[in-house]
């Protein structure tokens, strides 16, 4: 474990996220080394990502979200706070939430950027 992982509580191995990863807060974030996400993702504190997870571009992982093994998440998806994603999110530009997570809104990450 690196010095910065100990100080920040964040464990994100190299090459798991594309360019533009944004982490607004310190705090327990754990990402398995076999996970792969695209560009311009946001990850909040308390997030845990298991092995084999694949995520697209513009994925927002809210505080406390859990992504279980081998799940695929499409582009422009928001995973709500404390959601547990245990199956693929194949629809783009949606919000998923709950335990287990399901689609709760058709206005995903890109739609929320528009004012």
C-alpha positions as CSV (number, residue, x, y, z in Angstrom):
1,X,0.0,0.0,0.0
2,X,1.4,3.4,-1.0
3,X,2.0,6.2,1.4
4,X,-0.8,8.3,-0.2
5,X,-3.3,5.4,0.1
6,X,-2.7,5.4,3.8
7,X,-3.0,9.2,4.2
8,X,-6.1,9.6,1.9
9,X,-7.9,6.2,2.4
10,X,-8.1,5.9,-1.4
11,X,-6.9,2.7,-3.2
12,X,-7.1,3.1,-7.0
13,X,-4.5,1.0,-8.9
14,X,-3.0,2.5,-12.1
15,X,-4.9,2.3,-15.4
16,X,-8.3,1.5,-13.8
17,X,-9.8,4.9,-15.0
18,X,-9.3,6.8,-18.2
19,X,-8.4,10.5,-18.3
20,X,-10.2,13.1,-16.3
21,X,-11.0,11.1,-13.2
22,X,-12.4,13.5,-10.5
23,X,-12.3,12.6,-6.8
24,X,-13.9,15.5,-4.9
25,X,-13.3,14.1,-1.3
26,X,-10.8,12.0,0.6
27,X,-12.1,8.9,2.3
28,X,-12.5,5.1,1.9
29,X,-12.4,4.4,-1.8
30,X,-11.4,0.9,-2.9
31,X,-11.1,-0.1,-6.6
32,X,-10.0,-3.6,-7.6
33,X,-7.0,-3.6,-10.0
34,X,-8.9,-5.5,-12.7
35,X,-11.7,-2.9,-12.9
36,X,-11.6,-0.6,-16.0
37,X,-13.5,2.6,-16.6
38,X,-13.5,5.2,-19.4
39,X,-12.9,8.9,-19.3
40,X,-14.3,11.7,-17.2
41,X,-15.6,9.7,-14.3
42,X,-16.4,11.0,-10.8
43,X,-16.0,8.9,-7.7
44,X,-17.2,9.9,-4.2
45,X,-16.0,8.6,-0.8
46,X,-17.1,5.2,0.4
47,X,-17.2,3.6,-3.0
48,X,-16.1,0.0,-3.4
49,X,-15.6,-1.6,-6.9
50,X,-15.1,-5.3,-7.2
51,X,-13.0,-7.3,-9.7
52,X,-13.8,-7.5,-13.3
53,X,-16.1,-4.4,-13.4
54,X,-16.2,-2.5,-16.7
55,X,-17.6,1.1,-16.8
56,X,-18.0,3.5,-19.7
57,X,-17.3,7.2,-20.0
58,X,-18.9,9.8,-17.8
59,X,-19.9,7.4,-15.0
60,X,-20.7,9.1,-11.6
61,X,-20.3,6.9,-8.5
62,X,-22.1,8.6,-5.6
63,X,-21.0,8.2,-1.9
64,X,-21.2,4.6,-0.7
65,X,-21.9,3.0,-4.0
66,X,-20.9,-0.7,-4.3
67,X,-20.3,-2.3,-7.7
68,X,-20.1,-6.1,-7.5
69,X,-18.1,-8.6,-9.5
70,X,-18.1,-8.5,-13.4
71,X,-20.8,-5.9,-13.7
72,X,-20.8,-3.7,-16.9
73,X,-21.9,-0.1,-16.6
74,X,-22.8,1.9,-19.8
75,X,-21.8,5.5,-20.6
76,X,-23.3,8.5,-18.8
77,X,-24.7,6.5,-15.9
78,X,-25.1,7.8,-12.3
79,X,-25.0,5.3,-9.5
80,X,-26.9,6.8,-6.6
81,X,-25.6,7.0,-3.0
82,X,-25.4,3.6,-1.2
83,X,-26.7,1.7,-4.3
84,X,-25.5,-1.9,-4.8
85,X,-25.1,-2.7,-8.4
86,X,-25.2,-6.5,-8.9
87,X,-26.2,-6.7,-12.6
88,X,-25.2,-5.0,-15.8
89,X,-26.5,-1.5,-16.5
90,X,-26.9,-1.7,-20.3
91,X,-29.0,1.4,-20.8
92,X,-27.0,4.6,-21.3
93,X,-27.7,7.9,-19.7
94,X,-29.7,6.7,-16.7
95,X,-29.6,6.9,-12.9
96,X,-29.6,3.6,-10.9
97,X,-30.2,3.3,-7.2
98,X,-31.4,1.0,-4.5
99,X,-30.4,-2.4,-3.2
100,X,-30.2,-4.1,-5.7
101,X,-29.8,-1.2,-8.0
102,X,-32.4,-0.5,-10.7
103,X,-33.2,2.4,-13.1
104,X,-34.8,5.2,-11.1
105,X,-34.4,8.0,-13.7
106,X,-33.9,8.4,-17.5
107,X,-31.8,11.6,-16.9
108,X,-28.2,10.4,-16.5
109,X,-24.9,12.1,-16.2
110,X,-24.9,14.0,-19.5
111,X,-28.5,15.3,-19.1
112,X,-27.6,16.7,-15.6
113,X,-24.7,18.7,-17.1
114,X,-27.1,20.7,-19.2
115,X,-28.6,23.7,-17.6
